[in-house]
Amino acid sequence: MASSTPVRWGIIGPGSIAKAFWGGVKGGKHGKVVALGTRNAQKPGLSDTFPGARIVEGYENLLRDSEVDAVYIATPHPSHAEWAIKAAEYGKHVLVEKPMALSAFEIDAVFHAHKKSGTFAGEAFMYRLHPQAKKLAELIQSGVIGDVRMIQSSFGFQMPRFMPEHRLFANELAGGGILDVGGYPVSMSRFIAGAAAGKPFLDPVKVAGTAHLGAAGTDEWAAAVLTFENGIVAQVSCAVYVGLDNVLRIHGHKGRIEVPDFWFANGNRDQGLGKIDIILSDGTRETISVNETGHVYSFEADAASLAIQEGRQQFDAPGMSWADSLGNARVLDKWRADAGLEYEIEKPKVRTRTLDNRTLSTTGTKIPKRAIPGVTKPASIVALGFEDFRTFASGAILMDAFFERGGNLFDTAFIYGGGATEKLFGDWHTSRGVREETVLIGKGAHSPLTYPDVIGKQLDQSLNRLQTDYVDVYFMHRDNTDVPVGEFVDAMDAEVRKGRIRGPFGGSNWSRERMQEAIDYAKKNGKHAPGALSNNFALAEMINPIWAGCIACSDDAYKAWLVEHQIPNFSWSSQARGFFTDRAGRDKRDNAELVNTWYSDKNFGRRDRALELAAKLGKNPIHIALAYVLAQPFQSVPLIGPRTLHELDDSIQAFDIKLTPDQIKWLEQG
């Protein structure tokens, strides 16, 4: 049941959009503005511009204010994520002016913070809550223009001159059109494509973008084409230095719909009547208006306030839900990437602090540490793989979180992303100053370049990209049985003697026989012996290799060898790549990789028992799968690859589980 008490709003940032939101709250029914947070409380006119609001010096002081329930964040783009995350930490609900953050990765971090705190978080695309949007969806679904085939949507205006210090141009303020106004035509296109499919929104299956980057390195005009699974194609454009026509056109096979300036419902920041023109193929024209005279921001303000009163954490459609905001941001990310637009504030020399603007903490304990033979530093019980990230700003969010939770073991390889993963780690540890607190895994000599002389040559390049002069652990990424194993041992031993490998080395995807042969050779010839392995090991045994040349060590003979020699195994795909989630099942055969690699009666029996044990322990089967790898009688180091903060924190739940030998045997054999 909704509370009848008005939501008490505070505003962070006293700009013109904040004034518009103040008017919306005043014109609504479910909230009131009680405070304004500013960095200059002495600025003239604040009390006149925001009558009735207490002026609070400092944004954090506003978040501490016990008389504020929710905050509207109207600062420049780069600080949206910071204050939205801090608001969650103070237990405050947030409505964040669009864009909610600079990327989908940042927005995901904001939502993760609010999911944990149980607070509301919404992105302020005001037009989505105006009655005009709902009417548009109704018209599309009525078939008045037939099947929707194309969408054209623009939002562009002509600034009077180039002003590098202005937020619309300034690189340090994430200026340009794509983030400032490009989100409108993108979100509208996704909304219309969704309405045509009977859904709240639809994400495109293909995005191709371009832009003109000006002297400040920001996009002054830009365009993109979005292709949707239902065949709809959308042409979107935006600008801060070109006056576009700013008309939404929805083309169907019977005619088209036109809506000028849809983001203000054909009006301004005070009022929009919501007029919609329907032009049919025979020349018939009809103008429909929702005739809404209320303040255009009152619908957004009331929708957010009502969600808070009802205990919801996100907008209902047609407002921007969390999935909607993330989908929109992913389109903008791709558009920016295609245009070559990365802000200086997203690069490692500038972004030296966490997303919520703190110095990286080194005291985390959620991820335990242990000693690994041959490694001089304590290492976390799991290693982080992060090869899915292609920019520093995206990868640093996850790496910071892993490190702050106690993780310090990082998995890289010469081949990952053509070196992008190595460069990302190098930029991250350099910007954070934590190389000596981390344990670094390096890999090289992947097929077809699996030869002894390649090891040193690739290590030269790797260390340069990694911005360090050594790795803590090293693996050959593949084996080449046409080469005598002693030649590989000699090559890796040479790197140990040079100090470029300072801990154990060994093979990734090496057979038990080959590992034993390498150890025997080293002992016989006075060389450093291989002291680590990196093969697949999981509760589900790999039936067929995921990639060519891959080898598992989950069978009884290999496990017995690992126990006998106490060789640590750094296990990739340690949770069987989704086999222990609801992506898999005896009747689910749409994922070819899962079916080919893991589907067997034996593995489904193990999955059934993991489900049963998870239910008893109040966990998920994926937690049981990770706990199994950690509970082996040899040192077993899982490599995990979370893509989001939620996935990272979910993995951490497995550390609470201490499986007994009897439970391990039962999981394996029943």
LINPE-V806218 format. One record per residue. RES is the residue in one letter. BURIAL is # if it has 16 or more other ideal C-beta (glycine too) atoms within 10 Angstrom, else .. Layout:
res = (RES & RES)
burial = (BURIAL & BURIAL)
This chain:
res = (M & A & S & S & T & P & V & R & W & G & I & I & G & P & G & S & I & A & K & A & F & W & G & G & V & K & G & G & K & H & G & K & V & V & A & L & G & T & R & N & A & Q & K & P & G & L & S & D & T & F & P & G & A & R & I & V & E & G & Y & E & N & L & L & R & D & S & E & V & D & A & V & Y & I & A & T & P & H & P & S & H & A & E & W & A & I & K & A & A & E & Y & G & K & H & V & L & V & E & K & P & M & A & L & S & A & F & E & I & D & A & V & F & H & A & H & K & K & S & G & T & F & A & G & E & A & F & M & Y & R & L & H & P & Q & A & K & K & L & A & E & L & I & Q & S & G & V & I & G & D & V & R & M & I & Q & S & S & F & G & F & Q & M & P & R & F & M & P & E & H & R & L & F & A & N & E & L & A & G & G & G & I & L & D & V & G & G & Y & P & V & S & M & S & R & F & I & A & G & A & A & A & G & K & P & F & L & D & P & V & K & V & A & G & T & A & H & L & G & A & A & G & T & D & E & W & A & A & A & V & L & T & F & E & N & G & I & V & A & Q & V & S & C & A & V & Y & V & G & L & D & N & V & L & R & I & H & G & H & K & G & R & I & E & V & P & D & F & W & F & A & N & G & N & R & D & Q & G & L & G & K & I & D & I & I & L & S & D & G & T & R & E & T & I & S & V & N & E & T & G & H & V & Y & S & F & E & A & D & A & A & S & L & A & I & Q & E & G & R & Q & Q & F & D & A & P & G & M & S & W & A & D & S & L & G & N & A & R & V & L & D & K & W & R & A & D & A & G & L & E & Y & E & I & E & K & P & K & V & R & T & R & T & L & D & N & R & T & L & S & T & T & G & T & K & I & P & K & R & A & I & P & G & V & T & K & P & A & S & I & V & A & L & G & F & E & D & F & R & T & F & A & S & G & A & I & L & M & D & A & F & F & E & R & G & G & N & L & F & D & T & A & F & I & Y & G & G & G & A & T & E & K & L & F & G & D & W & H & T & S & R & G & V & R & E & E & T & V & L & I & G & K & G & A & H & S & P & L & T & Y & P & D & V & I & G & K & Q & L & D & Q & S & L & N & R & L & Q & T & D & Y & V & D & V & Y & F & M & H & R & D & N & T & D & V & P & V & G & E & F & V & D & A & M & D & A & E & V & R & K & G & R & I & R & G & P & F & G & G & S & N & W & S & R & E & R & M & Q & E & A & I & D & Y & A & K & K & N & G & K & H & A & P & G & A & L & S & N & N & F & A & L & A & E & M & I & N & P & I & W & A & G & C & I & A & C & S & D & D & A & Y & K & A & W & L & V & E & H & Q & I & P & N & F & S & W & S & S & Q & A & R & G & F & F & T & D & R & A & G & R & D & K & R & D & N & A & E & L & V & N & T & W & Y & S & D & K & N & F & G & R & R & D & R & A & L & E & L & A & A & K & L & G & K & N & P & I & H & I & A & L & A & Y & V & L & A & Q & P & F & Q & S & V & P & L & I & G & P & R & T & L & H & E & L & D & D & S & I & Q & A & F & D & I & K & L & T & P & D & Q & I & K & W & L & E & Q & G)
burial = (. & . & . & . & . & # & # & # & # & # & # & # & # & # & . & . & # & # & # & # & # & # & # & # & # & # & # & # & . & # & # & # & # & # & # & # & # & # & . & . & . & . & . & . & . & # & . & . & . & # & . & . & # & # & # & # & . & . & # & . & . & # & # & . & # & . & . & # & # & # & # & # & # & # & # & . & # & # & # & # & # & # & # & # & # & # & # & # & . & . & . & # & # & # & # & # & # & # & # & # & # & # & # & # & # & # & # & # & # & # & # & # & # & # & # & . & # & . & # & # & # & # & # & # & # & # & # & # & # & # & # & # & # & # & # & # & # & . & # & # & . & . & . & # & # & . & . & # & # & . & # & # & # & # & # & # & . & . & . & . & . & . & . & . & . & . & # & # & # & # & # & # & # & # & # & # & # & # & # & # & # & # & # & # & # & # & # & # & # & # & # & # & # & # & # & # & # & . & . & # & # & # & # & # & . & . & # & . & # & . & # & # & # & # & . & # & # & # & # & # & # & # & # & # & . & # & . & # & . & # & . & # & # & # & # & # & # & # & # & # & # & # & . & # & . & # & . & # & # & # & # & # & . & . & # & # & # & # & # & . & # & # & # & # & # & # & # & . & # & . & # & # & . & # & # & # & # & # & # & . & . & . & . & . & . & . & . & # & . & # & . & # & . & # & # & # & # & # & # & # & # & # & # & # & # & # & # & # & # & . & . & . & # & # & # & . & # & # & # & # & # & # & . & # & # & # & # & # & # & # & # & # & # & # & # & # & . & . & # & . & # & # & # & . & # & # & . & # & . & . & # & . & . & # & # & # & . & . & . & # & . & . & . & # & . & . & # & . & # & . & . & # & . & # & # & . & # & # & # & # & # & # & # & # & # & # & # & . & # & . & # & # & # & # & # & # & # & # & # & # & # & # & # & # & # & # & # & # & # & # & # & # & # & # & # & # & # & . & # & # & # & # & # & # & # & # & # & # & # & # & # & # & . & . & # & . & . & # & # & # & # & # & # & # & # & # & . & . & # & # & . & # & . & # & # & # & . & # & # & . & . & # & # & . & # & # & # & # & . & # & # & # & # & # & # & # & # & # & # & # & . & . & . & . & # & # & . & # & # & # & # & # & # & # & # & # & . & . & . & # & # & # & # & # & # & # & # & # & # & # & . & # & . & # & # & . & # & # & # & . & # & # & . & . & . & . & # & # & # & # & # & # & # & # & # & # & # & # & # & # & # & # & . & . & . & . & . & . & . & # & # & # & # & # & . & . & . & # & # & . & # & # & . & . & . & . & # & # & # & # & # & # & # & # & # & # & # & . & # & # & # & . & . & # & . & . & . & . & . & . & # & . & . & # & . & . & # & # & # & . & . & . & # & # & . & # & # & . & # & # & . & . & # & # & . & . & # & . & # & # & # & # & # & # & # & # & # & # & # & # & # & # & . & # & # & # & # & # & # & # & # & # & . & # & # & . & . & # & # & . & # & # & # & # & # & . & # & . & # & . & . & . & # & # & . & . & # & # & . & .)
